[in-house]
């Protein structure tokens, strides 16, 4: 007995009252009968041994090419989703910078495995459904794909940036809606022997995936604040035998006293000789306001004339791009040579370090090798820094390297960023020299755009980029100049 075709064109086949299978076509029917040990010479069109219900041997409403195309499309969407989730998960499970990111990576790997199994089951579910749970597995796979692709697309839109994955999320989202309509969740529910378990499995799988994605992106886990101690100290000065040169030892100590490992993007110490004019007559309010406007301290009998650069350099030579684990320390010892007859009021020493948190981002290893200068081989000025970094004609040393986000989810939905740092040397109109550091994290070739206050806040929040400056060590110059010991 050949039963009427169902909604998908399949016709149940019974032999001696027992269902032996379902057939798409007359050829398929003969194959079933052969396996059921029905003689091959049976005339299927005769009504003596074969009874047709709901249409004779000419009624086969199946559209094989349409059915196979749907199966391939269903499996392809699940496999593409599995590939994207697997790549993100494989990277994050080993390289994510936070525990939450690694948990999200493990979840994405698990979701990828589910998607692969669902792709295999798609051929059975859109075929003869020999396995009763194939529909449930496909439903779980499509649910995961729908939830994660919707969230990843939302993240892509929120970033307002193009990445290599940008076209995948909307394409898979459209595919997921088509897949849900194709598999008909209500039908899966009715046909499943344990519908509540199917619904629970789909819901739990989707919620776990969504929860871990939101945790790694939206929720910022508690992290200890960074703590970096920088101290500058002058040692015991010595005059040379002729009493013409003053040698002043200086030590700069840097220690990571926090619990967060840090990248050292740049470090710089600066020593200035301050010139001041002492007057016996007290200075008035007008002079005080001029002091404040010039960035100097307000002093009753002293007018600060300016500062001259005595020495400047890296705190830890070659430290750019290196890192400091919690508890690590470094120091730099210098001997300052200053003419003893200098008319300085005092010498001021300070240091600063530009750091980036290693739990927020990672830095490519080519940082130090990327150094470029503003001068050419003949030491002539060749290139100006961006206007917000330095004035035209100022010299600089520049380093740049790729910054990788704390997890692969962000790398997949964000454009690449680059950390750039400048060590600038400039000279004012009156001949005074200065040295300072500038740094930014920006898109490729956009480091010339001056960051807004919002950009700077975003950089600090997302990457933990900070300038940390020491207290100023100041010594009266007159107290340093001592006659040589007899």
C-alpha positions as CSV (number, residue, x, y, z in Angstrom):
1,X,0.0,0.0,0.0
2,X,1.3,3.4,-1.0
3,X,-0.2,6.2,1.2
4,X,-1.1,9.7,0.0
5,X,1.8,12.2,-0.2
6,X,2.4,14.4,2.7
7,X,3.2,18.1,2.6
8,X,6.8,17.4,1.5
9,X,5.8,14.9,-1.2
10,X,6.8,11.8,0.7
11,X,4.5,8.7,0.5
12,X,4.6,6.1,3.2
13,X,4.9,2.5,1.9
14,X,3.4,-0.4,3.8
15,X,4.1,-4.1,3.0
16,X,1.8,-6.6,4.7
17,X,0.5,-3.7,6.9
18,X,3.9,-2.7,8.2
19,X,5.6,0.6,7.2
20,X,8.8,-0.2,5.4
21,X,9.8,3.4,4.6
22,X,8.9,6.4,2.6
23,X,9.4,7.2,-1.1
24,X,10.0,10.4,-3.1
25,X,9.5,8.7,-6.5
26,X,8.7,5.6,-8.4
27,X,12.4,4.7,-8.4
28,X,12.6,5.3,-4.7
29,X,9.6,3.0,-4.2
30,X,11.2,0.1,-6.1
31,X,14.3,0.5,-4.0
32,X,12.2,0.2,-0.8
33,X,10.3,-2.8,-2.1
34,X,13.5,-4.5,-3.0
35,X,14.8,-4.1,0.5
36,X,11.5,-5.4,1.8
37,X,12.1,-8.6,-0.3
38,X,9.2,-7.9,-2.6
39,X,9.9,-9.6,-6.0
40,X,11.2,-7.1,-8.6
41,X,8.8,-8.3,-11.3
42,X,5.7,-7.1,-9.4
43,X,3.7,-4.8,-11.7
44,X,3.3,-1.6,-9.6
45,X,0.7,-0.2,-11.8
46,X,-1.6,-3.2,-11.5
47,X,-4.1,-3.0,-8.7
48,X,-3.9,-6.6,-7.6
49,X,-0.9,-6.5,-5.3
50,X,-0.3,-2.7,-5.0
51,X,-2.9,-0.4,-3.7
52,X,-2.5,3.3,-4.3
53,X,-4.2,5.9,-2.0
54,X,-4.3,9.6,-2.8
55,X,-3.1,9.2,-6.3
56,X,-1.6,6.5,-8.5
57,X,2.0,5.9,-9.6
58,X,2.1,9.1,-11.5
59,X,1.6,11.3,-8.4
60,X,5.0,12.3,-7.0
61,X,4.8,16.0,-5.9
62,X,8.4,16.1,-4.7
63,X,10.7,18.6,-6.4
64,X,14.1,17.0,-5.9
65,X,16.3,19.8,-7.0
66,X,14.4,22.3,-4.9
67,X,14.6,20.0,-1.9
68,X,18.4,19.3,-2.4
69,X,19.1,23.0,-2.9
70,X,17.3,23.8,0.4
71,X,19.3,21.1,2.2
72,X,22.6,22.5,0.8
73,X,21.6,26.1,1.7
74,X,20.6,25.1,5.2
75,X,23.8,23.2,5.8
76,X,25.9,25.9,4.2
77,X,24.5,28.6,6.6
78,X,25.2,26.4,9.6
79,X,28.7,25.6,8.4
80,X,29.6,29.3,7.7
81,X,28.3,30.1,11.2
82,X,30.3,27.3,12.6
83,X,33.4,28.6,10.8
84,X,33.0,32.1,12.1
85,X,32.3,31.0,15.7
86,X,35.1,28.5,15.6
87,X,37.7,31.0,14.5
88,X,36.6,33.4,17.2
89,X,36.4,30.7,19.8
90,X,39.7,29.1,19.0
91,X,41.5,32.4,19.3
92,X,39.7,33.6,22.5
93,X,40.0,30.3,24.4
94,X,43.8,30.6,24.4
95,X,44.5,34.3,23.8
96,X,41.7,36.3,25.3
97,X,43.1,38.6,28.0
98,X,40.4,38.0,30.6
99,X,38.8,34.9,32.1
100,X,35.4,36.0,30.9
101,X,36.8,36.3,27.3
102,X,38.2,32.8,27.5
103,X,34.9,31.4,28.8
104,X,33.2,33.1,25.9
105,X,35.8,31.5,23.6
106,X,35.0,28.1,24.9
107,X,31.3,28.7,24.5
108,X,31.8,29.8,20.9
109,X,33.8,26.6,20.2
110,X,31.0,24.5,21.7
111,X,28.5,26.5,19.6
112,X,30.6,25.8,16.5
113,X,30.5,22.1,17.2
114,X,26.7,22.2,17.6
115,X,26.5,24.1,14.3
116,X,28.5,21.4,12.5
117,X,26.3,18.6,13.9
118,X,23.2,20.6,13.0
119,X,24.5,21.0,9.4
120,X,24.8,17.2,9.1
121,X,21.3,16.7,10.6
122,X,19.9,19.3,8.1
123,X,20.2,16.7,5.3
124,X,18.2,14.2,7.3
125,X,15.6,16.6,8.5
126,X,15.0,18.0,5.0
127,X,15.2,14.5,3.7
128,X,13.4,11.4,5.0
129,X,13.9,12.2,8.7
130,X,15.2,8.8,9.7
131,X,16.5,10.2,13.0
132,X,13.8,11.5,15.2
133,X,16.0,14.2,16.8
134,X,17.4,15.7,13.6
135,X,14.8,18.5,13.6
136,X,15.6,19.4,17.2
137,X,19.3,19.6,16.5
138,X,18.7,21.8,13.5
139,X,16.4,24.0,15.5
140,X,19.0,24.5,18.2
141,X,21.7,25.3,15.6
142,X,19.5,27.8,13.8
143,X,18.5,29.4,17.1
144,X,22.2,29.8,18.1
145,X,23.0,31.3,14.7
146,X,20.1,33.7,14.8
147,X,21.0,35.0,18.3
148,X,24.7,35.3,17.8
149,X,24.6,36.8,14.3
150,X,22.0,39.4,15.5
151,X,24.2,40.5,18.4
152,X,27.4,40.5,16.3
153,X,25.6,42.6,13.7
154,X,24.4,45.0,16.4
155,X,28.0,45.3,17.6
156,X,29.2,46.0,14.1
157,X,26.5,48.7,13.6
158,X,27.4,50.2,17.0
159,X,31.0,50.4,16.1
160,X,30.1,52.1,12.8
161,X,33.2,50.4,11.2
162,X,33.9,48.0,8.5
163,X,35.7,44.8,9.2
164,X,36.3,41.6,7.1
165,X,33.4,40.0,8.9
166,X,31.0,42.9,8.3
167,X,29.1,41.2,5.4
168,X,28.8,37.9,7.2
169,X,26.5,38.9,10.0
170,X,23.6,40.4,8.0
171,X,23.9,37.6,5.4
172,X,23.7,34.9,8.1
173,X,20.9,36.8,9.9
174,X,18.7,36.8,6.7
175,X,19.6,33.1,6.2
176,X,18.6,32.4,9.9
177,X,15.1,33.8,9.4
178,X,14.7,31.8,6.2
179,X,15.9,28.7,8.0
180,X,13.5,29.2,10.9
181,X,10.6,29.5,8.4
182,X,11.8,26.4,6.5
183,X,12.1,24.1,9.4
184,X,8.9,25.3,11.1
185,X,9.7,25.3,14.9
186,X,6.1,24.3,15.7
187,X,6.4,21.3,13.5
188,X,9.6,20.3,15.2
189,X,7.9,20.8,18.5
190,X,5.0,18.5,17.6
191,X,7.2,15.8,16.0
192,X,9.8,15.7,18.8
193,X,9.3,12.9,21.3
194,X,10.5,15.2,24.1
195,X,9.3,18.7,23.0
196,X,10.1,20.4,26.4
197,X,13.7,19.1,26.3
198,X,14.1,20.4,22.8
199,X,12.8,23.9,23.8
200,X,14.9,23.9,26.9
201,X,18.0,22.9,25.0
202,X,17.5,25.6,22.3
203,X,16.8,28.2,25.0
204,X,19.8,27.3,27.2
205,X,22.2,27.1,24.2
206,X,21.1,30.5,22.9
207,X,21.2,32.1,26.4
208,X,24.6,30.8,27.2
209,X,26.0,32.0,23.9
210,X,24.3,35.4,24.2
211,X,25.3,35.7,27.9
212,X,29.0,35.1,27.2
213,X,29.0,37.4,24.2
214,X,27.5,40.2,26.3
215,X,29.8,39.5,29.2
216,X,32.9,39.7,27.0
217,X,31.7,42.9,25.3
218,X,29.3,44.9,27.5
219,X,30.2,43.9,31.0
220,X,33.6,45.2,32.1
221,X,34.9,42.7,34.7
222,X,36.4,44.1,37.8
223,X,40.1,44.8,37.3
224,X,42.6,46.2,39.8
225,X,43.6,49.8,39.0
226,X,47.1,50.2,37.6
227,X,49.8,51.5,39.9
228,X,53.1,52.6,38.7
229,X,55.6,54.4,40.9
230,X,58.1,56.7,39.3
231,X,60.6,58.6,41.4
232,X,63.5,61.0,40.5
233,X,66.3,61.6,42.9
234,X,69.4,63.6,42.7
235,X,72.6,62.3,44.3
236,X,75.6,64.0,45.9
237,X,77.1,66.5,43.4
238,X,80.8,66.8,42.7
239,X,82.9,69.5,41.1
240,X,85.7,68.6,38.8
241,X,89.3,69.5,39.9
242,X,89.2,72.8,38.1
243,X,85.9,73.7,39.6
244,X,84.4,74.4,36.2
245,X,82.0,71.5,35.8
246,X,79.4,70.2,38.2
247,X,78.6,66.5,38.1
248,X,75.2,65.6,39.5
249,X,74.1,62.0,39.8
250,X,70.5,61.3,39.1
251,X,68.5,58.1,39.5
252,X,65.1,57.4,38.1
253,X,63.2,54.4,39.6
254,X,60.1,52.8,38.0
255,X,58.2,50.0,39.6
256,X,54.9,48.3,38.8
257,X,53.3,48.2,42.3
258,X,49.9,47.2,41.0
259,X,48.4,43.9,40.0
260,X,48.1,44.6,36.3
261,X,50.8,43.9,33.8
262,X,51.7,46.9,31.7
263,X,53.1,47.6,28.2
264,X,55.7,50.4,28.3
265,X,55.0,52.4,25.1
266,X,57.5,55.1,26.0
267,X,59.5,56.6,28.8
268,X,61.3,59.9,29.2
269,X,63.2,61.8,31.9
270,X,63.8,65.5,31.7
271,X,66.1,67.8,33.7
272,X,65.8,71.5,33.3
273,X,67.8,74.4,34.7
274,X,65.4,77.1,36.0
275,X,66.4,80.7,35.7
276,X,64.8,83.2,38.1
277,X,65.2,86.8,39.0
278,X,65.1,87.6,42.7
279,X,63.7,91.0,43.8
280,X,63.7,92.5,47.3
281,X,60.5,94.2,46.6
282,X,57.4,92.1,46.8
283,X,55.7,91.4,43.5
284,X,52.1,92.4,43.1
285,X,48.9,90.8,41.8
286,X,49.6,91.7,38.2
287,X,52.9,89.8,38.3
288,X,51.2,86.8,40.0
289,X,48.6,86.6,37.3
290,X,51.3,86.7,34.7
291,X,53.0,83.8,36.6
292,X,49.8,81.7,36.6
293,X,49.2,82.5,32.9
294,X,52.7,81.3,32.1
295,X,52.2,78.1,34.0
296,X,54.7,79.0,36.8
297,X,54.2,79.0,40.5
298,X,53.2,82.2,42.3
299,X,56.2,83.6,44.2
300,X,56.5,86.8,46.3
301,X,60.1,87.8,45.5
302,X,61.0,85.6,42.5
303,X,60.1,85.9,38.9
304,X,60.7,82.8,36.9
305,X,62.4,83.7,33.7
306,X,62.2,80.2,32.0
307,X,63.9,76.8,31.9
308,X,66.6,75.3,29.8
309,X,66.9,71.6,29.0
310,X,69.9,70.1,30.6
311,X,69.4,66.4,29.8
312,X,66.6,64.2,28.4
313,X,66.3,60.5,27.5
314,X,64.6,57.2,28.0
315,X,64.1,56.1,31.5
316,X,64.9,52.5,30.6
317,X,66.8,52.5,27.3
318,X,65.1,50.2,24.8
319,X,62.0,49.7,26.9
320,X,59.5,50.9,24.3
321,X,57.2,48.0,23.5
322,X,58.4,45.9,26.5
323,X,56.2,45.1,29.5
324,X,56.3,45.1,33.2
325,X,54.7,42.4,35.2
326,X,53.4,43.2,38.7
327,X,56.4,43.7,41.0
328,X,58.8,44.4,38.2
329,X,61.1,47.4,38.6
330,X,63.6,49.2,36.5
331,X,66.0,52.2,37.0
332,X,68.2,54.5,35.0
333,X,71.2,56.2,36.5
334,X,72.6,59.4,34.8
335,X,75.4,61.8,35.5
336,X,74.5,65.3,34.6
337,X,77.3,67.6,33.6
338,X,76.5,71.3,34.2
339,X,78.8,74.3,33.9
340,X,79.5,75.5,37.4
341,X,79.0,79.1,36.4
342,X,75.5,78.5,35.1
343,X,73.1,81.1,36.3
344,X,70.4,78.7,37.3
345,X,68.2,79.2,40.3
346,X,67.5,75.5,40.6
347,X,67.6,72.2,38.6
348,X,64.3,70.3,38.2
349,X,64.1,66.7,37.3
350,X,60.9,64.7,36.4
351,X,60.0,61.5,34.4
352,X,57.0,60.1,32.7
353,X,56.0,56.8,31.3
354,X,53.3,56.0,28.7
355,X,51.7,52.7,29.5
356,X,48.9,50.4,28.2
357,X,47.2,47.8,30.2
358,X,48.0,44.2,29.0
359,X,44.6,43.0,30.2
360,X,42.8,45.4,27.7
361,X,44.9,44.9,24.6
362,X,48.1,43.4,23.1
363,X,50.8,45.1,21.1
364,X,52.5,43.6,18.0
365,X,56.2,42.8,18.5
366,X,57.5,45.2,15.8
367,X,57.1,48.3,18.0
368,X,60.7,49.1,18.5
369,X,61.7,48.2,14.9
370,X,59.1,50.7,13.5
371,X,61.0,53.8,14.6
372,X,61.2,56.7,12.1
373,X,62.7,60.2,12.5
374,X,61.8,63.6,11.3
375,X,65.2,64.0,9.8
376,X,66.9,62.4,6.8
377,X,70.3,60.7,6.6
378,X,72.0,64.1,6.4
379,X,70.4,65.1,9.7
380,X,68.3,67.7,7.9
381,X,64.7,68.2,8.9
382,X,62.5,66.3,6.5
383,X,59.0,65.7,7.9
384,X,56.7,67.6,10.3
385,X,54.7,65.9,13.0
386,X,50.9,66.5,13.1
387,X,50.1,70.0,14.3
388,X,48.5,68.8,17.5
389,X,51.7,66.9,18.4
390,X,54.4,69.5,17.6
391,X,55.0,72.8,15.8
392,X,56.3,72.8,12.3
393,X,60.1,72.3,12.2
394,X,60.2,70.4,15.5
395,X,62.1,67.2,15.4
396,X,60.7,63.9,16.6
397,X,61.3,60.1,16.9
398,X,58.1,58.1,16.1
399,X,57.2,54.5,16.9
400,X,54.0,52.7,15.8
401,X,52.6,49.2,16.2
402,X,49.3,47.3,15.7
403,X,47.1,47.0,18.8
404,X,45.0,43.9,19.1
405,X,41.7,43.9,21.1
406,X,41.3,41.9,24.3
407,X,39.1,39.3,22.5
408,X,38.5,38.1,19.0
409,X,34.9,39.2,19.1
410,X,36.1,42.8,19.1
411,X,38.8,42.1,16.4
412,X,36.0,40.7,14.2
413,X,33.7,43.7,14.6
414,X,36.3,46.5,14.7
415,X,38.8,48.0,12.4
416,X,42.5,47.6,13.3
417,X,44.0,50.2,15.6
418,X,47.6,51.4,15.9
419,X,49.4,52.8,18.9
420,X,51.7,55.7,17.9
421,X,54.1,57.5,20.2
422,X,56.3,60.6,19.5
423,X,59.4,61.8,21.3
424,X,59.5,65.4,20.4
425,X,62.4,67.9,20.6
426,X,61.6,71.6,20.1
427,X,63.3,75.0,20.5
428,X,61.4,78.2,21.4
429,X,62.1,81.5,19.7
430,X,64.4,82.6,22.6
431,X,66.5,79.5,22.1
432,X,65.2,77.4,25.0
433,X,64.9,73.6,24.3
434,X,62.2,71.2,25.5
435,X,61.4,67.5,25.2
436,X,58.2,65.6,25.7
437,X,56.1,62.5,24.8
438,X,52.8,62.3,22.9
439,X,50.8,59.2,22.2
440,X,47.6,58.1,20.7
441,X,45.7,55.0,19.5
442,X,44.0,55.5,16.2
443,X,43.0,53.9,12.9
444,X,45.8,53.3,10.4
445,X,47.1,56.6,9.0
446,X,44.8,58.6,11.2
447,X,47.3,59.4,13.9
448,X,47.5,62.9,12.5
449,X,43.9,63.7,13.6
450,X,43.8,65.4,17.0
451,X,41.8,63.2,19.5
452,X,38.9,64.9,21.1
453,X,38.2,64.6,24.8
454,X,35.8,61.8,24.1
455,X,38.4,60.0,22.0
456,X,40.9,60.3,24.8
457,X,38.4,58.9,27.3
458,X,37.6,56.1,25.0
459,X,41.3,55.3,24.6
460,X,41.8,55.2,28.3
461,X,38.7,53.1,29.0
462,X,39.2,50.6,26.1
463,X,42.9,50.2,26.1
464,X,44.1,51.5,29.4
465,X,46.5,54.1,27.8
466,X,47.8,56.5,30.4
467,X,50.6,59.0,30.9
468,X,52.1,58.6,34.4
469,X,54.4,61.4,35.6
470,X,56.6,61.5,38.6
471,X,56.8,64.2,41.2
472,X,59.4,66.9,40.3
473,X,62.7,66.7,42.1
474,X,64.1,70.2,42.7
475,X,67.5,71.2,44.1
476,X,68.8,74.8,44.6
477,X,71.7,75.2,42.2
478,X,73.7,77.3,44.6
479,X,73.6,74.4,47.2
480,X,74.9,72.0,44.6
481,X,77.9,74.0,43.7
482,X,80.5,73.2,46.3
483,X,84.3,73.7,46.1
484,X,86.2,70.5,45.5
485,X,87.5,68.7,48.5
486,X,91.1,69.5,49.4
